[in-house]
Amino acid sequence: MKQSKYHCCATCINFKPEKTNQGMRYHCVRLGYETKPQYQFNCWEPKPHVVELMKKNENT
């Protein structure tokens, strides 16, 4: 899959946000460590609604 403007951890199926007493914690279940919503990794797998947005934007 080619790079897109949607490519970031926050749009990946492996991105798991968690609210804690200290604030938000962002975790990648695939990589097994904390991340940030704006980070990008090569293992990115977009969430279904992001795939739909990408398809829609390809056709316009």
Chimera marker file (.cmm) of the C-alpha trace (Angstrom):
<marker_set name="trace">
<marker id="1" x="0.000" y="0.000" z="0.000" r="1" g="1" b="0" radius="0.5"/>
<marker id="2" x="1.380" y="3.402" z="-0.933" r="1" g="1" b="0" radius="0.5"/>
<marker id="3" x="1.910" y="6.181" z="1.595" r="1" g="1" b="0" radius="0.5"/>
<marker id="4" x="-1.082" y="8.382" z="2.166" r="1" g="1" b="0" radius="0.5"/>
<marker id="5" x="-2.027" y="11.428" z="4.163" r="1" g="1" b="0" radius="0.5"/>
<marker id="6" x="-3.891" y="9.043" z="6.473" r="1" g="1" b="0" radius="0.5"/>
<marker id="7" x="-0.778" y="7.037" z="7.390" r="1" g="1" b="0" radius="0.5"/>
<marker id="8" x="-0.226" y="7.455" z="11.118" r="1" g="1" b="0" radius="0.5"/>
<marker id="9" x="-0.577" y="5.322" z="14.219" r="1" g="1" b="0" radius="0.5"/>
<marker id="10" x="-3.937" y="6.835" z="15.158" r="1" g="1" b="0" radius="0.5"/>
<marker id="11" x="-5.519" y="5.378" z="11.992" r="1" g="1" b="0" radius="0.5"/>
<marker id="12" x="-4.059" y="1.871" z="12.437" r="1" g="1" b="0" radius="0.5"/>
<marker id="13" x="-6.050" y="-1.119" z="13.683" r="1" g="1" b="0" radius="0.5"/>
<marker id="14" x="-3.259" y="-1.860" z="16.185" r="1" g="1" b="0" radius="0.5"/>
<marker id="15" x="-3.429" y="1.553" z="17.864" r="1" g="1" b="0" radius="0.5"/>
<marker id="16" x="-5.029" y="1.358" z="21.319" r="1" g="1" b="0" radius="0.5"/>
<marker id="17" x="-5.620" y="4.571" z="23.291" r="1" g="1" b="0" radius="0.5"/>
<marker id="18" x="-6.189" y="4.235" z="27.024" r="1" g="1" b="0" radius="0.5"/>
<marker id="19" x="-7.238" y="6.909" z="29.490" r="1" g="1" b="0" radius="0.5"/>
<marker id="20" x="-5.295" y="6.738" z="32.765" r="1" g="1" b="0" radius="0.5"/>
<marker id="21" x="-5.125" y="8.902" z="35.880" r="1" g="1" b="0" radius="0.5"/>
<marker id="22" x="-1.933" y="10.418" z="34.424" r="1" g="1" b="0" radius="0.5"/>
<marker id="23" x="-3.578" y="11.218" z="31.075" r="1" g="1" b="0" radius="0.5"/>
<marker id="24" x="-3.865" y="9.411" z="27.762" r="1" g="1" b="0" radius="0.5"/>
<marker id="25" x="-1.609" y="6.459" z="26.970" r="1" g="1" b="0" radius="0.5"/>
<marker id="26" x="-1.185" y="5.277" z="23.374" r="1" g="1" b="0" radius="0.5"/>
<marker id="27" x="-0.061" y="1.724" z="22.739" r="1" g="1" b="0" radius="0.5"/>
<marker id="28" x="0.671" y="-0.348" z="19.632" r="1" g="1" b="0" radius="0.5"/>
<marker id="29" x="-0.452" y="-3.908" z="20.261" r="1" g="1" b="0" radius="0.5"/>
<marker id="30" x="1.512" y="-5.199" z="17.252" r="1" g="1" b="0" radius="0.5"/>
<marker id="31" x="4.830" y="-3.628" z="18.220" r="1" g="1" b="0" radius="0.5"/>
<marker id="32" x="4.210" y="-3.924" z="21.960" r="1" g="1" b="0" radius="0.5"/>
<marker id="33" x="5.188" y="-0.459" z="23.112" r="1" g="1" b="0" radius="0.5"/>
<marker id="34" x="3.894" y="3.055" z="23.630" r="1" g="1" b="0" radius="0.5"/>
<marker id="35" x="3.576" y="5.292" z="20.599" r="1" g="1" b="0" radius="0.5"/>
<marker id="36" x="2.104" y="8.647" z="19.636" r="1" g="1" b="0" radius="0.5"/>
<marker id="37" x="-0.932" y="9.226" z="17.376" r="1" g="1" b="0" radius="0.5"/>
<marker id="38" x="1.144" y="11.054" z="14.744" r="1" g="1" b="0" radius="0.5"/>
<marker id="39" x="3.975" y="8.481" z="14.504" r="1" g="1" b="0" radius="0.5"/>
<marker id="40" x="4.328" y="6.357" z="11.362" r="1" g="1" b="0" radius="0.5"/>
<marker id="41" x="5.628" y="2.796" z="11.014" r="1" g="1" b="0" radius="0.5"/>
<marker id="42" x="5.910" y="0.469" z="8.021" r="1" g="1" b="0" radius="0.5"/>
<marker id="43" x="3.600" y="-2.090" z="9.659" r="1" g="1" b="0" radius="0.5"/>
<marker id="44" x="0.629" y="0.297" z="9.387" r="1" g="1" b="0" radius="0.5"/>
<marker id="45" x="-2.705" y="-1.400" z="8.677" r="1" g="1" b="0" radius="0.5"/>
<marker id="46" x="-5.499" y="1.166" z="8.306" r="1" g="1" b="0" radius="0.5"/>
<marker id="47" x="-8.828" y="0.870" z="10.099" r="1" g="1" b="0" radius="0.5"/>
<marker id="48" x="-11.780" y="-0.009" z="7.831" r="1" g="1" b="0" radius="0.5"/>
<marker id="49" x="-13.222" y="3.521" z="7.815" r="1" g="1" b="0" radius="0.5"/>
<marker id="50" x="-9.814" y="4.883" z="6.786" r="1" g="1" b="0" radius="0.5"/>
<marker id="51" x="-9.636" y="2.421" z="3.891" r="1" g="1" b="0" radius="0.5"/>
<marker id="52" x="-13.035" y="3.681" z="2.740" r="1" g="1" b="0" radius="0.5"/>
<marker id="53" x="-11.865" y="7.299" z="2.932" r="1" g="1" b="0" radius="0.5"/>
<marker id="54" x="-8.752" y="6.448" z="0.947" r="1" g="1" b="0" radius="0.5"/>
<marker id="55" x="-10.827" y="4.706" z="-1.740" r="1" g="1" b="0" radius="0.5"/>
<marker id="56" x="-13.243" y="7.620" z="-1.885" r="1" g="1" b="0" radius="0.5"/>
<marker id="57" x="-10.402" y="10.122" z="-2.316" r="1" g="1" b="0" radius="0.5"/>
<marker id="58" x="-8.796" y="8.013" z="-5.071" r="1" g="1" b="0" radius="0.5"/>
<marker id="59" x="-11.992" y="8.249" z="-7.093" r="1" g="1" b="0" radius="0.5"/>
<marker id="60" x="-12.320" y="12.037" z="-6.835" r="1" g="1" b="0" radius="0.5"/>
<link id1="1" id2="2" r="1" g="1" b="0" radius="0.2"/>
<link id1="2" id2="3" r="1" g="1" b="0" radius="0.2"/>
<link id1="3" id2="4" r="1" g="1" b="0" radius="0.2"/>
<link id1="4" id2="5" r="1" g="1" b="0" radius="0.2"/>
<link id1="5" id2="6" r="1" g="1" b="0" radius="0.2"/>
<link id1="6" id2="7" r="1" g="1" b="0" radius="0.2"/>
<link id1="7" id2="8" r="1" g="1" b="0" radius="0.2"/>
<link id1="8" id2="9" r="1" g="1" b="0" radius="0.2"/>
<link id1="9" id2="10" r="1" g="1" b="0" radius="0.2"/>
<link id1="10" id2="11" r="1" g="1" b="0" radius="0.2"/>
<link id1="11" id2="12" r="1" g="1" b="0" radius="0.2"/>
<link id1="12" id2="13" r="1" g="1" b="0" radius="0.2"/>
<link id1="13" id2="14" r="1" g="1" b="0" radius="0.2"/>
<link id1="14" id2="15" r="1" g="1" b="0" radius="0.2"/>
<link id1="15" id2="16" r="1" g="1" b="0" radius="0.2"/>
<link id1="16" id2="17" r="1" g="1" b="0" radius="0.2"/>
<link id1="17" id2="18" r="1" g="1" b="0" radius="0.2"/>
<link id1="18" id2="19" r="1" g="1" b="0" radius="0.2"/>
<link id1="19" id2="20" r="1" g="1" b="0" radius="0.2"/>
<link id1="20" id2="21" r="1" g="1" b="0" radius="0.2"/>
<link id1="21" id2="22" r="1" g="1" b="0" radius="0.2"/>
<link id1="22" id2="23" r="1" g="1" b="0" radius="0.2"/>
<link id1="23" id2="24" r="1" g="1" b="0" radius="0.2"/>
<link id1="24" id2="25" r="1" g="1" b="0" radius="0.2"/>
<link id1="25" id2="26" r="1" g="1" b="0" radius="0.2"/>
<link id1="26" id2="27" r="1" g="1" b="0" radius="0.2"/>
<link id1="27" id2="28" r="1" g="1" b="0" radius="0.2"/>
<link id1="28" id2="29" r="1" g="1" b="0" radius="0.2"/>
<link id1="29" id2="30" r="1" g="1" b="0" radius="0.2"/>
<link id1="30" id2="31" r="1" g="1" b="0" radius="0.2"/>
<link id1="31" id2="32" r="1" g="1" b="0" radius="0.2"/>
<link id1="32" id2="33" r="1" g="1" b="0" radius="0.2"/>
<link id1="33" id2="34" r="1" g="1" b="0" radius="0.2"/>
<link id1="34" id2="35" r="1" g="1" b="0" radius="0.2"/>
<link id1="35" id2="36" r="1" g="1" b="0" radius="0.2"/>
<link id1="36" id2="37" r="1" g="1" b="0" radius="0.2"/>
<link id1="37" id2="38" r="1" g="1" b="0" radius="0.2"/>
<link id1="38" id2="39" r="1" g="1" b="0" radius="0.2"/>
<link id1="39" id2="40" r="1" g="1" b="0" radius="0.2"/>
<link id1="40" id2="41" r="1" g="1" b="0" radius="0.2"/>
<link id1="41" id2="42" r="1" g="1" b="0" radius="0.2"/>
<link id1="42" id2="43" r="1" g="1" b="0" radius="0.2"/>
<link id1="43" id2="44" r="1" g="1" b="0" radius="0.2"/>
<link id1="44" id2="45" r="1" g="1" b="0" radius="0.2"/>
<link id1="45" id2="46" r="1" g="1" b="0" radius="0.2"/>
<link id1="46" id2="47" r="1" g="1" b="0" radius="0.2"/>
<link id1="47" id2="48" r="1" g="1" b="0" radius="0.2"/>
<link id1="48" id2="49" r="1" g="1" b="0" radius="0.2"/>
<link id1="49" id2="50" r="1" g="1" b="0" radius="0.2"/>
<link id1="50" id2="51" r="1" g="1" b="0" radius="0.2"/>
<link id1="51" id2="52" r="1" g="1" b="0" radius="0.2"/>
<link id1="52" id2="53" r="1" g="1" b="0" radius="0.2"/>
<link id1="53" id2="54" r="1" g="1" b="0" radius="0.2"/>
<link id1="54" id2="55" r="1" g="1" b="0" radius="0.2"/>
<link id1="55" id2="56" r="1" g="1" b="0" radius="0.2"/>
<link id1="56" id2="57" r="1" g="1" b="0" radius="0.2"/>
<link id1="57" id2="58" r="1" g="1" b="0" radius="0.2"/>
<link id1="58" id2="59" r="1" g="1" b="0" radius="0.2"/>
<link id1="59" id2="60" r="1" g="1" b="0" radius="0.2"/>
</marker_set>
